[in-house]
Amino acid sequence: MQHSAVPELAHTHTRPIHWLATAAALAGVVALSSALQPGSATAAQSAGPAGRPATAAAPPDPTGVDFPLRCGPLPVLVQNKATGDLDGDGTPETVASVRCDAGSGTPPNGVYVLTRAADTERPRLVATLVDPKDRRTVTDLTVRDGAVTARLLGYSSLDVPRCCPDIDERAAWQWKNGVFVRSTPAGAQGG
């Protein structure tokens, strides 16, 4: 074994006083950090689009909304939902893909836009993007950058087996001049 050329130093041995000093210093740092906390953070922006004050309102919940579906004795099923500010007012809307909850088969979807009524917290249906009469199944529903996008599956005729939709299109809707305008998203490919 080789011995160190440096003589043993007395301060390299820990003693109870060293542990006590370290604990006291740590307690002081913790106490000081809890006293010097920054202000509480918020996810709300200070101003919404067009300089309007932003609100921290929750998006409307589609549960219990009276959607314009004729399901007979079957319940209505909200299959998918997406939220975002679609009209630029700083308040989020909810887009819901809804169908009758049939035990078998694939009933067509309706896609509806919900907002909060000005005088109440209850959701209010303001637009139909896909009518169930169009007989489409809606997948990949998203809201991004103020636009709604979805994949629409359907059948070109009654001769097409119901297992295998032969219409596959992408659709996008954006709020323009007081209405939702439908378009085909860039790069969308139909089948």
N, C-alpha and C positions, 0 to 999 in steps of 0.2 A: 504494500500500500504506500502510495506517495503522499507525503505530508505537504500541506499548503505552505508557501513561503510567507504568507501574510499571517500575522499572529491572530489568534481568535479574538473577535470583537465582542465586547460585553453586550452591545445593543442588539445582537442577533438572536438573543434568547428572549422569548416572550414570557412576560410575567403577567399576573392578573391585572396589574395597573394598566398595562398596554391594552388589554381587552376592554377594560372599563372605559378608557379614554376613547377607543374606537366606537364603542356602543354609544357613548354620550355624543360624539360628533355625528354619528349616523342619525340619532334621534333628533338632533338639532336641524339637520338637513331636511328630514321628513317634515318636521313641524314648520319650518320656514317655507317649504314648497307648498304645503297645504294652505298657508296663509296668503301666498302670492299666486293664486290661480287666475288664469285669464277669464274674461267674461264668457258666458255660456254660448255655445255655437248654435247656429240655426241653419236649416237647409233652405229657408225661404230667401228669395232674392230681395234686395232692398227696393227694387223697382221692376215691374214687369214690362212687357212689350209696350211701346208707345208711351213710356214714362208713367204708366199707371202703377199704383202701388201693388206689389205682389201679395197674394194671400197664401196662407198655409192650409187652405181647405183640402180635405181629403177627397179623392175622386169618388163619384157616385158608386154605390154598391148595387149591382143588378139584381140581388136577391129580393124577391117579392114584387118586382116590377110587373105590371100588367102588359106584357108584350102582345102585339096583335097577331097571335097565332091561334089557329083553330085546331086544338088537340083533342076535342071531345073529352072523354073521361081521363085521358092521360095527363100526367103533369108536364110542365114546361121545364126543360133542362138547359141551364147556361153551360155550354160546352167549353167556352174559352172567353177570356176577356183581356183587354189591353187598355192602358190608360195613358193620357198625355194631354197637353194643352193643344187642342186642334184649331181653335179660332184666335189664338194670340191674346186672350184677355187675362192671362195669368192664372186662370183657374182650370184644373184638369177635368177632362171629360173621360167617360168610360165607353169603350166600344165592346159590345157583347155579341158573341156568336151563339144563337139560341135555336133549339129545335124541340119537337115533341119527344118525350122520353118513351119511345116505343120499346117493347121487349125484344123485338127482332127487326132486322132490316136497318136501313139508313135513311131516316126521314130527312128532307131538305132543311137547310139552315136558313135563318134570317139573321142579318147583321144590323144592329141598331146602335145609335149614338145616344148616350145619356148625359145629361148635365144636371146641375142642381137648380131647382126653381129659385127665383130671387127671394121669394117670401117664405121659403121653407127649406129644410134640409133634405126633403125627399127627392129622390131622383126623378127626372122628367125626360121622357123620350122625345128627342128633337129631330131625328132623321133615321130613315131606313136606307142602308147602303145596299143590302142584298135582300130582296123579297123572297120568302119561301116559295112563292108561285114560280120563281125562276128555276126551281128544282136543282139547286146546287148544294154540294157539300163543301163547307168552308174549312180550310186548314191554314196553318202558318199565319194566324192573325197577329199583327204587330202594329204598334204605334211608334213612330220614330220621326223626329224633326217635324212635327206637326202634320204628318201624313199617315194614313191608315193603309196597310198593305195586307193582302191575303191571297191564298191560292184557292181557286174555284174549280171543283171537279163536277162533271155532269155527263149527260148522255145525249147523243145526237138524235136518237130515235128510240122507240119502244123495243126495237129488235136487238138493241145492244144489251148483253147480259148485265144485270144489276150489280154483279161482282166487279165489273171491269169498266170503269168510266172511260169514255173515249174523248171527252173534252177536259183539257187541263190548261187553265189559263191563270195568269197572274193579273191582279187588279190593284190599283192604288186610288185613293180618294184624298183630295185636299180641299180645304175650305177656301173658296175664292168668291168674292163679291156676294157673300151671304148664302152660298149654297155649296154642297160638296160636289166637286167635279171629279168624275172618274177618268182614269187614264191607265195605260199599260206601263208598269215600271221599266226603267232602262235595264236592258239585259235580260228581260223576262223571256222565257222560252215556253211555248205551249206544246202539248203533246197531241 
